[in-house]
């Protein structure tokens, strides 16, 4: 093989090596970007889970407080000698609280159902 052909082959090989190295470096940069994006997405997911847990706890507390209020109103109706008008007002308030409790229960059910679907 003459020297000019050999030099051309060596140049071609060097060129291919340089292209391959450039591609590998590009893949490495892309991999680093994807890894950073994944870490960010993982962080966002963890934030969402914490926020979701917080909302669930708040809804449970709200439901508990409404239940305490309902029990208090029941006790007041039973123990207090209320006039018919005051008893009607207390029952009306009880019905409003029951409606709110139902809303909170539905929200809580919806939140837990969505959580089960994502986890």
N, C-alpha and C positions, 0 to 999 in steps of 0.2 A: 504494500500500500504506500502510495507516495505521501509525502509530508503535507501537501496542500489538502488532500482528501481527509487525512487524519485530523488536521487543524480544523477543518470545517465540521467534522463529526464532533470534535471536542467542543467547539463553539456552540453547536446545536445542543449538545448534552448540557452544557453550562446554562444555556438559555432555558431549556426545559427545567433544569434544577431551580433556576431563579423564579420561573413561573410557578412551579410547585411550591416553593417556599413562600411566595407572595400569596398564593391561594391558602396555604396553611395558616399564614398570619391573618388573613381575612377571616377564615373560619374561626380562629381563636378570638378575634375581636367580636365577631358575631356571637360566639358562645358566651363571652363575658357580658355582652349586652343583654342576651336572653337571661342569663343567670341573675343579673341585677333586676331585670323586669320581673322575674319570678319571685325574687326576694321582696320586691315592692308589692306584688300581688299577694304574696303570703302575709305580709304585714297588713294589707288592707283587709284580707279575709279574717285575720285575727282581731282586728279592730271591729269588724262587723260582728263577729261572734261575741265579743265583750259587750258591745252595744246592745245586741239582741238579748243577751242574758240580763242586762240591766233593765231593759224594757219588760221582760218577763217578770222579773222580781217586782218592779213597780206596779204592774198590773195585778199581781198576786196581792200586794199590799193594799192596793185600791179595793180589790174584791173583799179582803179581810175587813177593812175599815167600814165598808158599806154593810157588811154582815153585822158588825158590832152595832152600827147605827140602827139597823133593822131590829135587832134584839132589844136595843134600848127603847125604841118606839113601841114595840110589842109590850114590853114591861110597863111603860108609861100608860098605855091604853088599859092594861089590866088592873094596875094599882091605883091609878088616879081616877077620881070621880069626875070625869070630864063631862062638860055639857055636850049635847048632841052636835053642836056646831064645831066645837073643838075636837071631838072624836072624828067627825067627818074630815076635818082639816088634817088630822094626824094620819088617817087612812089614805087620804090623797097623797100626802108626803111619802107614806110607805109605798104606794103604788109607783110614784116617781122614782124612788130609790130602787125598787124592784126592776123597773125599766132600765135604769142605769147599770144595775148589777148584771142584767142580761146582756147589755152592750159590752161591758167589760169582759164577761165570760166568753162572749163570741169573739172578741178581739184576742183574748188569751188563747182560745181554741185555734183561731186562725194563725196566730204567731207560732204556736207549737206545731201545727200541721205543716206550715212552711218550713220550719226548722227541720222537721223529720224528712222532708223532701230533699233538702240540700245536704244533709249530713249523711 
